Amino acid sequence: MGAAAQYKVDPRDRPANPKSSGPQPLCHASSREVRLEYAKEWREILRAHREASIDYRMGYWEREFPEGTFRPPLTSPYGSKLRL
């Protein structure tokens, strides 16, 4: 595409037929065994974080979260932040 054609294009336009790259891998590993072990550990972290989030939102403030994860935001049903 030349410079004159680029000036005619609206910068807010979206492609008519965007390409899809498909699902992305969870990790890039040197072997299948390493990849499966990583996926197993990742599922365990997600499970532990889900359980900790449920407890934390129910009011158990001292609940430990898995290393490298964050506590969820505390909000009321009305959309404003809870005050602790």
C-alpha positions in Angstrom: 0.0 0.0 0.0 1.4 3.3 -1.0 1.4 6.6 0.9 -1.5 8.0 -1.1 -3.6 4.9 -0.4 -2.8 5.1 3.3 -4.1 8.6 3.6 -7.5 7.3 2.2 -7.8 4.7 4.9 -9.8 5.6 8.1 -7.6 4.7 11.1 -10.6 3.5 13.0 -11.6 0.9 10.4 -11.3 -2.8 11.2 -10.2 -5.5 8.7 -13.0 -7.1 6.7 -11.6 -10.6 7.1 -9.2 -10.7 10.1 -6.9 -13.7 10.3 -7.3 -16.0 13.3 -4.1 -17.6 14.7 -6.0 -20.2 16.7 -5.6 -21.1 20.4 -2.3 -20.2 21.9 -0.2 -22.8 23.9 -0.2 -22.6 27.7 3.6 -22.8 27.6 6.5 -23.7 25.2 8.3 -26.7 26.6 11.2 -28.9 25.4 9.1 -32.1 25.8 5.6 -33.3 26.2 6.2 -34.5 29.7 7.4 -31.1 30.8 4.4 -29.4 29.2 1.9 -31.8 30.9 3.6 -31.3 34.3 3.4 -27.5 33.8 -0.3 -27.8 32.9 -0.9 -29.9 36.0 0.8 -27.4 38.3 -1.0 -24.5 36.6 -4.4 -26.2 37.3 -3.4 -26.7 40.9 -2.6 -23.0 41.3 -5.9 -22.0 39.7 -7.8 -24.4 42.0 -6.0 -23.1 45.1 -6.6 -19.4 44.0 -10.3 -20.1 43.4 -10.7 -21.6 46.9 -8.8 -18.8 48.5 -10.9 -16.2 46.6 -14.1 -17.7 47.8 -13.0 -17.7 51.4 -11.6 -14.2 51.1 -14.8 -12.8 49.7 -16.8 -14.5 52.5 -14.8 -12.5 55.1 -11.8 -14.7 56.0 -9.3 -11.9 55.6 -6.3 -13.9 56.7 -6.6 -16.5 54.0 -3.3 -17.3 52.3 -3.2 -17.0 48.5 -0.8 -19.0 46.3 2.5 -17.4 45.6 2.4 -15.0 42.6 -1.3 -14.5 42.7 -3.4 -11.5 43.9 -6.4 -11.1 46.1 -9.6 -10.3 44.2 -11.2 -6.8 44.5 -13.9 -6.5 47.2 -17.0 -4.9 45.8 -20.5 -4.6 47.1 -23.6 -5.6 45.1 -24.1 -1.9 44.4 -20.7 -1.5 42.6 -18.9 0.6 45.2 -15.8 -0.6 47.0 -16.3 -2.1 50.4 -14.6 -0.2 53.2 -12.6 -2.3 55.7 
